Every structure is written in structure tokens, then in C-alpha cells.
Amino acid sequence: MARVAVLWPPDQGVFPLGSTLDGLQILSLPMLLHQCHRFYLACAELTDAADWLTSPEVNPPDRLLNADDLTFIRQPAELLNEAITALGITGGGFEADCKDVITRVRSLGKESIWYGTFDIRADLLARDYRRVRDGLLHELMEHHFLHISTEEADFYTRPEKRFPETLVSFPSATRDIEEACKCFALERYTACVFHSMAILQVGLHSLADDVGIALKFPIEVAGWGDILRAIQDKIKPYVNLPRGDCQRDKYDNLYSDCAAQFGFFKDAWRNHVDHNREVYDPDSARSILMHVRHFMERLSTRLHE
């Protein structure tokens, strides 16, 4: 079944996971009504047609359909077809059941109308209409969605908005930038911090490459502590040069400052989330993500992959 993205209006708090049917019946959101209008029309038309076909005031329920019935029974079948298409219902017994009903109703227009009757009983078609209507309800009960605030939706749909320069200078951080922002939007706050540290790691590796450190093993398997010690060892001779020396300015102002920042990130957050020592709440996750954003955006003006 196809996914339906639903964004809840702002400042409504945290909502539990619910079915689409819950949203349609309980929340009555205008947005949901608009997105699922085919579902509503189909259910309403199927119900009305079934009631009309079995109404004693019209004709005996077990009567055969006639040409006058076509006006009332064609529209529900076409709306049913639009509903299962719009909702992405493909394959399985329910789609086959719907297609069978739709095909039978469509074929009525091809039958000879000269005799004025069709070999289909009104009550049996009414039964089929009610059955596929109930099937639509069941399908929607199996389809779940999450309500998220407008601000959270912005994190989810536009992660690049918060890391514009980082994405240019460090393209390999793209996936973790997306995941960090999406995890924050979906209230997976510890996962958000985990991916935020992965964003930083891209910057750390670029700093190490720019400094030109040498490790005994690939940097991809090196711990942050090993990398930072190697960076400090590399820049130590330069920070003791006379003031005004261009090499000192570069290594002291750029590399030493960045290494110190990475050391802070490592001790404050990276070690904790990497070893499952901490569970993060919304405020701490947001603060960490924004710190990472600020640092990486600044680093992007000085380094790149």
C-alpha cells in the first residue's frame, strides 16, 4: 500500500501512532479529508447505492437489475476504482475482489438493453458493494501515519536548509545530515545525536587529512582520541614558532582551535552516545544538533573534502 504523508498543524503536542482510519474518523482534519476525498466519496456512494438497491420502497430486493438502475450503480463502481488506485491498493485478494465488482458493473452497459433487464440481482450487488466498502475501511486500518508539527516537518523535509555550506564542502556528510534532521523530527533523539556525531566525524577526517597525519591503521577504523592525538602531535612544533609566522598562524588559529572543538565534542557527547551511556531528550538533542550545525558551517569556510 502506498505511503501517505500527513503534516499536522503547529503546536498540537505529541501524537501517538494511529491508523489513517483513526485520523479520518476522530481527528476529521481538513487536510486528510482533502487527500482522501476519493475514499470518502467511494464509501458514501457504495453505501447509498447498496441501501437504495435493497430498499423495499423501490422494488423487491431480490429483483433483477434493469436499465434504470445503471444511473445509480455505475458511479459507486468508478469511485471504488479511483479509491483503490489513489490509495495504492495493488495485488492480493481485496484488489481482485474490487476489480471483479467493477468489471461486472461496467459490463452491464454492454449487455443488451432491449430487454430492459440484466442477469444480476439487486440484493447481491448491494451485498458486494457493502463488502468492498468494508474492505476499504480495513485497508486503511492497516495503513499508519504520524502527526508531526510544522517545525518538525521542516526538519524532516528540508534538512539541507540547516547545513547549506556543509553539504557543499563535505558532501559525504549528506546522508547523516538527512538522518540527523529526520530523526529529530520523528522524536528519535538519541539517534539524532548519533548521526550528528557522524557529521562531525566527516569534518574530523578532513582536518586530519589537511594536517597530514600518519596513522598505523586506516583512519576509518581509528578512534577520535587516536586522530586528535596525531593532530596535536603534528601541529605542536608549529605553535611554538615566533608570533607573526604564517605557519604558526595557520596551525595555531585554524588547526589547534578545531582540534580543541573536536575534543570537546568527543568528551561531551560522542563518547556517551557511541557507548550507549546516554538517552537524549528533545532539548538536549536540539542543542547538540545546533552546535554541530554551527561548528560544521564555520568549518566549511576553512576546510573541504
VOGU-3710 file (C-alpha; in Angstrom, 3 decimals, decimal comma):
1> marvavlwpp> 0,000/0,000/0,000  1,274/3,475/-0,858  2,523/5,814/1,862  0,545/8,943/2,671  2,482/11,849/4,217  0,413/13,863/6,671  1,605/17,022/8,406  -0,308/18,197/11,480  -0,860/21,956/12,160  1,646/23,545/14,574
11> dqgvfplgst> 1,722/23,439/18,366  -0,549/20,480/18,869  1,800/18,407/21,032  2,911/14,830/20,574  0,507/12,434/18,910  0,620/8,640/19,148  0,870/6,357/16,163  -2,587/5,752/14,734  -4,225/4,342/11,663  -5,405/6,501/8,796
21> ldglqilslp> -8,930/5,454/9,686  -8,403/6,861/13,205  -7,387/10,169/11,689  -10,331/10,245/9,327  -12,934/9,292/11,929  -11,612/11,016/15,069  -9,453/13,933/14,000  -11,525/14,985/10,971  -8,617/17,014/9,605  -9,429/19,137/6,558
31> mllhqchrfy> -6,122/18,066/5,048  -6,961/14,402/5,446  -10,414/14,998/4,046  -8,851/16,616/1,012  -6,230/13,910/0,493  -8,700/11,041/0,931  -11,741/12,544/-0,770  -11,924/9,616/-3,158  -12,100/7,241/-0,229  -14,961/9,187/1,339
41> lacaeltdaa> -16,875/9,520/-1,906  -16,456/5,842/-2,697  -17,637/4,714/0,746  -20,586/7,095/0,701  -21,663/6,172/-2,811  -21,279/2,426/-2,183  -23,383/2,722/0,979  -26,087/4,813/-0,693  -26,285/2,507/-3,697  -26,472/-0,603/-1,524
51> dwltspevnp> -29,249/0,946/0,596  -31,151/2,032/-2,486  -30,871/-1,380/-4,146  -32,281/-3,150/-1,081  -34,928/-0,584/-0,166  -38,418/-2,193/-0,159  -39,878/1,143/-1,224  -38,024/0,926/-4,552  -38,585/-2,671/-5,611  -38,260/-6,130/-4,069
61> pdrllnaddl> -34,604/-6,576/-3,026  -34,266/-9,886/-4,914  -35,342/-8,342/-8,194  -33,100/-8,335/-11,256  -31,391/-5,099/-12,184  -32,802/-3,123/-15,075  -31,618/-0,303/-17,305  -32,999/2,329/-14,937  -30,582/1,121/-12,244  -27,482/1,978/-14,270
71> tfirqpaell> -27,529/5,622/-13,180  -27,303/4,598/-9,524  -24,809/1,741/-9,698  -22,151/2,924/-12,157  -20,837/5,912/-10,167  -20,011/3,895/-6,990  -18,055/1,365/-9,049  -15,998/4,075/-10,756  -15,308/5,823/-7,445  -14,251/2,486/-5,970
81> neaitalgit> -11,769/2,082/-8,815  -10,391/5,598/-8,215  -10,140/4,967/-4,462  -8,108/1,758/-4,691  -5,840/3,411/-7,253  -5,327/6,550/-5,150  -4,641/4,511/-2,012  -2,137/2,275/-3,798  -4,040/-0,973/-3,226  -2,443/-3,431/-5,622
91> gggfeadckd> -2,259/-7,199/-5,568  -3,935/-9,515/-3,116  -7,468/-10,723/-2,714  -9,036/-7,381/-1,912  -7,941/-5,733/-5,157  -9,135/-8,781/-7,078  -12,491/-8,581/-5,300  -12,828/-4,878/-6,155  -11,856/-5,426/-9,773  -14,407/-8,221/-10,071
101> vitrvrslgk> -17,199/-5,940/-8,822  -16,029/-3,068/-11,037  -15,790/-5,284/-14,124  -19,274/-6,757/-13,577  -20,856/-3,315/-13,187  -19,022/-1,953/-16,220  -20,164/-4,925/-18,295  -23,791/-4,053/-17,642  -23,539/-1,199/-20,075  -22,509/-3,651/-22,783
111> esiwygtfdi> -25,448/-6,000/-22,217  -28,450/-5,791/-24,434  -30,782/-3,129/-23,067  -33,518/-4,132/-25,449  -34,996/-6,496/-22,884  -34,638/-3,981/-20,045  -33,168/-6,439/-17,515  -29,737/-7,807/-16,514  -28,947/-11,166/-15,022  -27,767/-9,674/-11,694
121> radllardyr> -29,891/-9,465/-8,556  -30,089/-6,095/-6,814  -29,590/-7,551/-3,327  -26,450/-9,453/-4,393  -24,873/-6,349/-5,902  -25,787/-4,448/-2,718  -24,023/-7,162/-0,704  -20,924/-6,855/-2,894  -20,912/-3,067/-2,553  -21,044/-3,300/1,235
131> rvrdgllhel> -18,288/-5,906/1,238  -15,819/-3,813/-0,772  -16,711/-0,730/1,294  -15,833/-2,651/4,456  -12,657/-3,799/2,716  -11,621/-0,182/2,150  -12,069/0,530/5,855  -9,973/-2,490/6,751  -7,215/-1,477/4,347  -6,982/1,958/5,950
141> mehhflhist> -6,828/0,457/9,438  -3,645/-1,319/8,317  -2,103/1,907/6,996  -0,402/4,037/9,692  0,872/7,591/9,827  2,475/10,016/12,252  1,413/13,556/13,039  4,322/15,957/13,366  4,400/19,686/13,997  5,134/22,233/11,304
151> eeadfytrpe> 8,602/22,865/12,725  9,377/19,147/12,880  8,094/18,755/9,338  10,598/21,401/8,261  13,428/19,376/9,810  12,170/16,270/8,035  11,585/17,700/4,564  14,339/20,342/4,394  17,467/19,109/6,202  19,653/20,905/3,669
161> krfpetlvsf> 18,257/24,214/4,934  20,333/23,919/8,117  23,618/22,733/6,590  23,952/24,585/3,259  27,732/25,147/3,366  28,473/21,790/4,983  26,777/19,944/2,123  28,975/21,803/-0,363  32,279/21,341/1,472  31,596/17,869/2,904
171> psatrdieea> 29,272/16,006/0,524  29,965/12,671/2,218  28,087/14,008/5,265  24,859/14,280/3,267  23,277/11,044/4,469  23,986/11,722/8,141  22,729/15,305/7,838  19,468/13,986/6,436  19,211/11,273/9,076  20,041/13,593/11,982
181> ckcfaleryt> 17,324/16,069/10,978  14,768/13,367/10,218  15,462/11,563/13,495  14,922/14,814/15,365  11,613/15,376/13,562  10,478/11,825/14,401  11,478/12,147/18,068  14,351/9,662/17,781  16,550/11,995/19,783  19,401/9,632/20,674
191> acvfhsmail> 19,614/8,577/17,024  19,706/12,269/16,096  22,759/12,774/18,337  24,391/9,634/16,919  24,088/10,943/13,348  25,219/14,406/14,490  28,458/12,836/15,705  28,804/11,112/12,321  28,539/14,530/10,657  31,354/15,773/12,878
201> qvglhsladd> 33,458/12,751/12,021  33,481/13,779/8,364  34,909/17,140/9,439  37,451/15,490/11,747  38,740/13,224/8,984  39,043/16,209/6,655  41,008/18,111/9,297  43,307/15,129/9,795  43,842/14,852/6,046  44,571/18,562/5,733
211> vgialkfpie> 47,072/18,450/8,597  48,667/15,376/7,044  48,723/12,979/9,987  50,107/9,465/9,665  48,447/6,565/11,485  49,435/2,910/11,703  45,968/1,907/10,530  43,279/3,338/8,214  41,620/6,459/9,586  38,198/4,870/9,042
221> vagwgdilra> 38,863/2,443/11,915  40,694/4,920/14,142  39,108/6,294/17,286  38,665/10,023/17,753  41,237/10,018/20,518  43,882/8,497/18,237  43,131/11,014/15,490  43,152/14,018/17,815  46,453/12,962/19,418  48,004/12,607/15,981
231> iqdkikpyvn> 46,737/16,061/15,006  48,093/17,613/18,204  51,479/15,934/17,673  51,561/17,251/14,121  50,760/20,859/14,978  52,796/21,101/18,216  56,061/22,202/16,516  54,288/24,987/14,669  52,542/26,587/17,635  55,977/27,238/19,210
241> lprgdcqrdk> 57,126/29,308/16,236  57,521/33,106/16,681  54,339/35,168/16,600  53,590/36,525/13,165  54,974/33,432/11,430  52,454/32,396/8,768  52,864/28,721/9,597  52,135/29,396/13,272  49,061/31,441/12,433  47,725/28,674/10,258
251> ydnlysdcaa> 48,368/25,814/12,642  47,548/27,686/15,835  44,486/29,622/14,746  42,936/27,002/12,496  44,088/23,528/13,420  44,574/23,996/17,144  41,174/25,652/17,551  39,396/22,983/15,501  41,151/20,158/17,322  40,104/21,654/20,646
261> qfgffkdawr> 36,496/21,841/19,461  36,545/18,214/18,330  37,992/17,262/21,707  35,052/18,973/23,390  32,548/17,165/21,170  34,258/13,844/21,880  34,208/14,201/25,648  30,815/15,882/25,932  28,715/13,798/23,540  30,464/11,442/21,159
271> nhvdhnrevy> 31,799/9,017/23,764  28,439/8,902/25,529  26,255/8,195/22,512  28,810/5,837/20,963  28,812/3,616/24,062  25,094/3,858/24,877  25,765/5,845/28,034  23,110/8,486/27,459  19,495/8,833/26,343  18,750/12,277/24,931
281> dpdsarsilm> 15,600/14,355/25,269  14,235/16,948/22,783  16,070/19,913/24,302  19,471/18,240/24,506  19,168/16,750/21,029  18,220/20,107/19,537  21,087/21,835/21,364  23,626/19,278/20,132  22,328/19,345/16,558  22,503/23,148/16,506
291> hvrhfmerls> 26,038/23,121/17,984  27,122/20,662/15,304  25,432/22,756/12,641  27,170/25,950/13,764  30,587/24,313/14,002  30,382/22,473/10,674  29,094/25,534/8,846  32,073/27,513/10,197  34,485/24,685/9,419  33,129/24,551/5,852
301> trlhe> 34,540/28,021/5,206  38,025/26,817/6,116  38,199/23,163/5,019  36,644/20,877/2,451  36,897/17,257/1,342
//
